[in-house]
Amino acid sequence: MKILLLSYACEPGKGSEASTGWHWVTGLAQEHSVYVLTHPRGRESIERYLAAQPNPKLEFDFVKLPALLDPWQRDPGEKLIHFRYILWQFAMYAKARKLVKHTPFDLVHHVSWVTMTGPTFGWALGLPFIWGPVGSGQQAPLQMRRHLGAKGWVREALRNVQVRLIGLNPLANVAARKSRAAIATNLETYDALRKLRARSIHLIRDSAVDDHWVPESYPERPAREKPVITWLGRVESRKAPGLAIEAFAKARAEHPCELWIIGQGSLLEPSKKLAEQLGVSNDVRFWGRVPHDEVPKMLLDSDIFLFTSLRDTFPTVVLESMALGLPSVSLDHQGLRTLTDDAVIKVPVTDSETIVNDLAHALSQLVQAPAERRSRGYAAWENVQKEHLWRHRYESMRNVYDTALIQSPSPEEQFAYDRPS
């Protein structure tokens, strides 16, 4: 099969969207002939990788905008990132239209960005269109205003309105209805795609773990007088680092333990001040940004993984920690809802104070119970190998392709859904 793959973000050795795009590209090219349209931001890394590991089934086309129209060429950060994405979609479409005129593609597949609210023009190319996995159906709980902060709360409130009004988004509507298959990465997005009346909806997570990340045998951890709780992510409002520090402070009052904060962001200094105010600064270590290839060692030196994000599609970091045998504590919402209860203690999303207390209780429970930590950690390590390796995602996508290409659903079949739980 010959696939035209649309992946705005795509780069080896990176995290987040770039990693997701890269895994879909390289994984699908194991079996299919894949022609990729992507932004040139990752060009050097991609070309180095292909020089070392050539694949005749894989071809890249770096769609570049004029410098005046692409701020990324002047500023590689994230300023105007959504504007950049929209501009690139128009350039991608112009390139793709020329390609499909002389190349016999079997389908076009959009994999990045992983959002249903941003535009994609893959549906307009006259080929069977696969959309996703996409997220963004999830909404931050606005009752967590104290942890979102004033600016963060306003930003998330506006975004929640955008999600609730997704049915009025003309580009999302046409992408959903023109897709041969629409793929959600969490249940909230699955339900949103139903509102958009996508003809065939599937649930495939957009995150997974590489085989080499998983130890061959369960990694036993030594008994520690002060068990290490690790929090990893961008230190910003929607990730709620303050929630993690508050819950840790309450757990620390019950039993000696440490908290490691791995990551950087706008709330790094406020988080340090919060730890001081709560009297736990001596037991909270801020590591800053850590290279991705050094993260496994830090997770192996940890005992519990804490994830407090108030809005996330389907968090890779939780799967990575599970793969290394860590029990997790998180909120019971969004992509995390579908993870096994044997490995993850999930706290109901109620009000701010109750959530802090419930997280603290869950942490205290694990800190004081080495046997339970091992039992849940082992269940996590096992579960990843059964359900959350990238090869599992590729197998699921193969089934989507096979189903989508058999025939276009008839009108009476196209809105029949079987929502997973």
N, C-alpha and C positions, 0 to 999 in steps of 0.2 A: 504494500500500500504506500502511496506517496502523499505525504501530509504537508500542508502549509501551516506552520506553527507561528502564532503571533505571541511574542513574549517581550514586552517592553523592558522589564528587568530580567537580566540573565547574566550570571557571572559565577565561575567556580571559586570556591573558597570564601564566599560571602554568606551572610545570614539573611533572614527575612525574605522579601520578595525575590531578590536576586538568586538566592539558593533554591527557592521553589521553582522559578523558571528554569534554572540550570538542570535540576533533577528531572523535570518533565522532558526537557530537550534530550538529554543524554539517555534517559531510560527508554523513551519511545524509539530512539534511533538504534537501539539494540535489535529491534525487530522490523522497523519500518524505515523507508526513505524519508528523511525529515529535512525540509527547507525552512530555515528560521529567519524571521524578520525581527530584529531587535535594535535597541538603542546602542550607539557605539561606546557608551560609557565603559562597558566591560571588555572592549575589543582586545586589548593587550593580553589580559588574562586568558581569554578564550583562545586566542591564536597560540599562546604558549602551550596551553593544554593540548590543542589539536596537533601541534608540532611533536609533542611527546607521545600522544596517544591518538594517532589518526584514525578516522572512521569514514570510510567512503560513502556511508549512508547519510552522513550529516553535513549540511552546508549552511553557512551563515551569510546573511546579507544585512549589513549594518546601515540602518536607515538614519541618515543624518539631516538635520535641519540647518539652514543658514545660521551663522553665528549670531546675527542680530535677533533671530527668532528663538534661539535655544540658549537660555541663560546658563544651562548646565555646562556649556563650553567655557564660560567665564567663572562660574561658581559651582564647584562639584558638590556643594551641600544640598540642603533640602528646601531652600527658598523657592517659592512659586512652583512647588513640585507638581501640584495638580494642573496648573496651567501648562507646564512642560508636557505632561502626559497627554493633555487634550491636543496640543499642537502636533505632537508626535503621531497621534492617531490619524490625523489628516495626511501627514507625509507617508505613513505606512500604507494607507488606503491607495494613494496614488501609485506607489511602488507595486502593491499587490495586484492592482488592476492590470498593469502591464504584464506581470508574471503569468497570471492565469490565462491570458490570451494565447500563450505559446507553450505552456507547461501543463501536462495532463494530471493535475492534482485530483486525488480522490475525495479529499475533504479539507476544510480549513478549521483550525482549532485555536481558540483564544485561551491562553493560560496565565497571562500577566498583563496588567495588574489583576490581583485576585479580588475584584470588586464588581458588584452589579450596578453600582451607582455611577461609576465612571463610564464614558462611552467606549464602545468597540464597534468597528465597522466591518468586522469579519463576515457578518450576516449578509452584507451587500455585494459579495463577490460572486454570487451565482453558483456556489458549491454547497454541499451539505455542511452545515455549520455546527460545531460543537463549542459550547460556551462553558468554560470552567475547568476545575472547580473555582467557584466564586463565593465570596463571603459578603460581609457588610450588612447582613440582615440583623445582626445582633445590636443591642442598644445598651448603653451604660445605665446603671441604676442611679437615677438622679437624686435619690434620697441620701446618696453618699457625698453630698455637697462638701462636707468638711474635708474629705480626702481628695476630692477633685480640685478644690480651690475655686475661687471666683471665676477666673478666666476659663479654667478647664470645665467648670460646670456649664457656663454659657456655651462653650464650643460643643460640648456633648449634647446639650439640650437642643441646639440647632440641628445637630446631626440626627438626633432621634426624630425630629420633625421630618427631616428629609427621608428617613427610612420609612416612617409611617405613611408618607405621601408617595411612596415608590410607584404606586399605580398611576400617578400623574406624570411620571418621568417618561417622555416620549422615546428616548433612546433606549432606556431599559425595557420598555414595552416591546419595541420592535426587535431588539436582540433576543428577548425571550420567545416571542412568537415565531420568529424566523429560524430559531435554533432547531436542529434535528434532535439534539439532546442538551439539556441545561443541567449542570452539575453543581450542587450545593456542598459547601464544606462543613456546614453545621445546620442544626434543625431550624434555627430562626431564619436562615437564608432559604432553606427548603420551603418554608411556609410563605416567604416573600415571593419566591418564584411561582408558587401556586397563584398568588394574587395577580401576578403578571401573566398568568395563563400560558406558561411555557408548556409545550406539548408533551414532553417526556422529561421527567425530573429524576435525577439520581443523587445519592449521597456518597461522596468520596472526599475524605479529608485531604486538605492541601498540604499537610505536613506529614513527615515520616522520618525514619531513622535509617542511615546507611548500615549495611551489615557489619562493616568493620567497627562501628561504634559500640557494638554489643560484645561484651566479653564472652569467651567460650564457656566459662563456668561462672557461677554466681560470685560476685566480688565480696568476700567476707570483709567486715570492718572490725577493727579492734575496739574493745570497750574503752570509752573515753569518759573522764570525770566530768567534762563539759562538752556534751554533744554539740555538733555544729549544724546549725540551720542555715541553709543557703537560699538566697533570693537573687535571681538573675534577670536582667532586662534593662530596658531604657528607664532611667530615673526621671520619669515624667508623670504628669497628673493621672492619665488613664491607667497607668500601671500601679498606682497607689502605693509607693514605697512607704509613705507615712503610716498607712494601715498595717504594713508588715512590722514596722518598728514599734507601734503601739501594742500590737498583739504579742510581739516578742517581749516587751517590757513586762507585761503581765505574766507571761510564762516564766520569764527569768526570776520573778519574785517567788515562784513556786519551787524552782530547781535550777542549779547552775547550768548554763548553756551559753553558746555564742551565736551571733548572727553575722553572716557574711553577705554584704551587698556588692554584687558584681555588675558593673555597668556605669554609664555616664548619662548625664542629661541635665535639664534645667533645674531639677529639684535636688541635685546632689548636695549643695550647700545647705538648703533648708532642711534636708534629711539629717545632716550631721548636727545641726542645731537642735532638732527635735530629739535626737538621741541624748544630747547633753541635758536638755530640759527634763527628760524622763529619767535621768540618772543612770543610763545604761551605756554611755559612750565608751567605757572601757571594755565592754563586751560586744560592741558592734564594730566590725571592721569593714571599711569602704575600700574596695580593691580598684575601683575605676574600671576602665575598659580593659578587658583581657582578650588576647587573640583567641579565635575560635578553637584552634588546635590545642590550646592549653586548658580549655574548659573541662575536658574529661578528667584530668588529674585533680582539679579542684572539686569536682563532683564526687570523685572517689574518696576524697578526704573529708567529705561531708556525711551527715547522718540523716538529715531530713531536708526535703525541698519544699519551700514555701512560695506559692504563686498567688498574688493578690490582684491581678489585673481586673479592672472594672469593665474593660471592653477588649476582646480579642477574638479573632476568627477561630483558629484552632492552634494553640501554642506549641511550637516545636520544642521549646526548652523543657516543657513538662515531659514530653516523650523521651528527650535525650536523658533527662534525669532518671526516668523509669528504666531506660535501657541499661543504665549503670547501677541498677539495684537500689534506688532511693525511694522510700515511701514519700508521698506528697500530701500537702495540705493546701486546699484551694477553696474558692467560692464555687457553689453548685449552680453554674449557669454557663450558657453559650457552649463553645466546643467541649468544655470540660465535662459537661453533663454525660457525655457518652463514654467516658473512660471508666474502667472497671473500679467498682467500689472496694475490691480486695486490695487495691494498691493506693487509692487516693481517698483521703478523708475530705468530704465535701461539706462545706458549711452553707446553710440556706442563706439566701440574700434577703435580709429583713431590713433592719435599720442599722445605722452606723455603730451605735454603742453595742448592740447585741452581736453584730458581726465581729467586732474587736474581741469581745468576751468569748465567743464561740471559737474563733481562730486560736486564741490563747489557750483555751481548754484542749483543743485538738493537739496543739504543739506540746503542752504539758503532758498529755497522755502518751505521746510518742517519746518525749525526752526521758520519761521515767520508766519506759517499758522496752528494753533492748530486744526482747523476744518478739514483741509486736512489730518493732521496726524491721527486724529481719524477715518476719513473715510477710509483711506488706511489701518490702523491698524485693523479696523473691517473686511474689506475685506480679510485681511491676516488670521485672526482668523477663519473666516468662511470657507475659501478655504482649510485650513489644515484639517478641519473636514470632508470636502467633498472628498478630493483627496489624502491626504498625511499622513494618519495614517498607522501604520504597518499592520493593518487588511486589508487595501486596497491592500497592496503589496501581502499578502498571498492569497487573492482572485485572483489576477492576476496570481500568480504562479500556483494556482490550475488549471486555464484554460490552462496554458502552459503544465502542466503534462497531462491533459486530451487529449489535441490535439496531443502531442508527442507520447503518448502510443497507440493511435488508430491504427496507422499503419505507417510504414516508407514511406515518400513521394516518389512517382514515379519520375523517372528522369525528366520528362517534368514538374512536379510540384515543384521540389525542389528549383528552383531559381526564384520563383515568389515572388516579394516583394511588400509590401504596406507600404511605408515609412510614419510614422506619421509626423505631422508638429509641 
